[in-house]
Amino acid sequence: MAGGVPSWEDVAREHGRFLYNVAYRLAGNEDDAADLVQEALLRIRRGLATYRPGSLEGWLARIVTNVFLDEVRRRKRRPTVALPGEPDLVLAPAPAADEAAEALSDEVQAALATLPEDFRVAVVLSDVADLPYEDVAAATGVPVGTVRSRIHRGRRLLRAALAPPAPAADGAGDGGRG
Amino acid sequence: MSGPPVPEDGLSGYLDGELTPAERAEVEDRLETSPEWRAILAEVTEARAAVRGLPVREAPSGFWDAVLSRGAEERPVERSRRWQVLAPIAATAAAAAVLVAVLLPGRETVTPAVPALVDAHAAEASVAADPISRLAPIGVPVGLGR
């Protein structure tokens, strides 16, 4: 990584894990994550000439987010039919895990997949990519206040998706709502 | 304290350390007096912890080797599911072929070459109308663990 600007291979080797993880949490399955990463790497390669050293992971997150949102828009314009047995497209939860230890993370991933894309992107960039709000705002092209709102609403929806309200069994609540 | 009151989403900003000192103090005051805000804070704290607790998802075995070995070639990557685009076209062609076979009068036996019709139609449609499928002849799928 001479001169402060990494090569394409440096990015793939040193930040590929970050890129793939963010892509997977956005897309929800391996196939789409792999496609997102490969397209992102093509854009990264083209963009390296103009990259200014700074928050590299913020820049990478912006690119993979843009690829994801472009793909979401493309698929909304042009719905496709999945072959039997194939995972559903971008909005799908992760495939079933074969290890019990992954059950909880699969549940969280499935809950993430239920979020509207804008909220999912904000939550993933904040809580998976660990970017500050300012970088999330730069990656998504919205003001910091909008980022905060999306993260907050996304978290509330996610919490609801993880634990749907149980029917009132004994009438006892926490007494704090309302 | 000046300015408008901190809205509810300030609770996430509070968790993430994204508030100014004045906003933080305001949120803490509100938390002392509002059970509703405390309940919402508990919700978003759980959600945040759940996502942050997700393990790093690794790419399938061989993925990075394949990506790096392709690095010298700048070409669009084949989408892994072009059949999802072709499937409706093929299904339409097959349905049309069956319909023709059933409705044609005066034929005692009809044996439509459905597979050939489907292949021909799909191939033509993919070349003429679908920019992704046009890549199929040159695309080499990277091992995606399908």
HADDOCK unambig.tbl for C-alpha pairs under 7 A between the chains (distance, minus, plus):
assign (segid A and resid 9 and name CA) (segid B and resid 68 and name CA) 6.96 0.50 0.50
assign (segid A and resid 17 and name CA) (segid B and resid 58 and name CA) 6.60 0.50 0.50
assign (segid A and resid 20 and name CA) (segid B and resid 59 and name CA) 6.40 0.50 0.50
assign (segid A and resid 21 and name CA) (segid B and resid 56 and name CA) 5.88 0.50 0.50
assign (segid A and resid 21 and name CA) (segid B and resid 57 and name CA) 5.04 0.50 0.50
assign (segid A and resid 21 and name CA) (segid B and resid 58 and name CA) 6.67 0.50 0.50
assign (segid A and resid 31 and name CA) (segid B and resid 144 and name CA) 6.34 0.50 0.50
assign (segid A and resid 35 and name CA) (segid B and resid 79 and name CA) 6.76 0.50 0.50
assign (segid A and resid 38 and name CA) (segid B and resid 77 and name CA) 6.98 0.50 0.50
assign (segid A and resid 80 and name CA) (segid B and resid 84 and name CA) 5.55 0.50 0.50
assign (segid A and resid 80 and name CA) (segid B and resid 85 and name CA) 5.69 0.50 0.50
assign (segid A and resid 81 and name CA) (segid B and resid 84 and name CA) 5.19 0.50 0.50
assign (segid A and resid 81 and name CA) (segid B and resid 87 and name CA) 6.83 0.50 0.50
assign (segid A and resid 81 and name CA) (segid B and resid 88 and name CA) 6.88 0.50 0.50
assign (segid A and resid 82 and name CA) (segid B and resid 84 and name CA) 5.25 0.50 0.50
assign (segid A and resid 83 and name CA) (segid B and resid 84 and name CA) 6.40 0.50 0.50
assign (segid A and resid 105 and name CA) (segid B and resid 54 and name CA) 5.69 0.50 0.50
assign (segid A and resid 108 and name CA) (segid B and resid 50 and name CA) 6.70 0.50 0.50
assign (segid A and resid 108 and name CA) (segid B and resid 51 and name CA) 6.77 0.50 0.50
assign (segid A and resid 127 and name CA) (segid B and resid 48 and name CA) 6.70 0.50 0.50
assign (segid A and resid 127 and name CA) (segid B and resid 51 and name CA) 6.12 0.50 0.50
assign (segid A and resid 127 and name CA) (segid B and resid 52 and name CA) 5.27 0.50 0.50
assign (segid A and resid 128 and name CA) (segid B and resid 51 and name CA) 6.78 0.50 0.50
assign (segid A and resid 128 and name CA) (segid B and resid 52 and name CA) 5.94 0.50 0.50
assign (segid A and resid 148 and name CA) (segid B and resid 9 and name CA) 6.36 0.50 0.50
assign (segid A and resid 148 and name CA) (segid B and resid 12 and name CA) 6.97 0.50 0.50
assign (segid A and resid 148 and name CA) (segid B and resid 13 and name CA) 6.43 0.50 0.50
assign (segid A and resid 149 and name CA) (segid B and resid 9 and name CA) 5.46 0.50 0.50
assign (segid A and resid 152 and name CA) (segid B and resid 9 and name CA) 5.37 0.50 0.50
assign (segid A and resid 152 and name CA) (segid B and resid 12 and name CA) 5.45 0.50 0.50
assign (segid A and resid 155 and name CA) (segid B and resid 44 and name CA) 5.43 0.50 0.50
assign (segid A and resid 155 and name CA) (segid B and resid 47 and name CA) 5.42 0.50 0.50
assign (segid A and resid 155 and name CA) (segid B and resid 48 and name CA) 6.60 0.50 0.50
assign (segid A and resid 156 and name CA) (segid B and resid 43 and name CA) 6.51 0.50 0.50
assign (segid A and resid 156 and name CA) (segid B and resid 44 and name CA) 5.83 0.50 0.50
assign (segid A and resid 158 and name CA) (segid B and resid 47 and name CA) 6.25 0.50 0.50
assign (segid A and resid 159 and name CA) (segid B and resid 43 and name CA) 6.23 0.50 0.50
assign (segid A and resid 159 and name CA) (segid B and resid 47 and name CA) 5.18 0.50 0.50
assign (segid A and resid 176 and name CA) (segid B and resid 35 and name CA) 4.83 0.50 0.50
assign (segid A and resid 176 and name CA) (segid B and resid 36 and name CA) 5.43 0.50 0.50
assign (segid A and resid 176 and name CA) (segid B and resid 39 and name CA) 6.96 0.50 0.50
assign (segid A and resid 177 and name CA) (segid B and resid 35 and name CA) 6.93 0.50 0.50
assign (segid A and resid 177 and name CA) (segid B and resid 36 and name CA) 5.08 0.50 0.50
assign (segid A and resid 178 and name CA) (segid B and resid 36 and name CA) 6.63 0.50 0.50
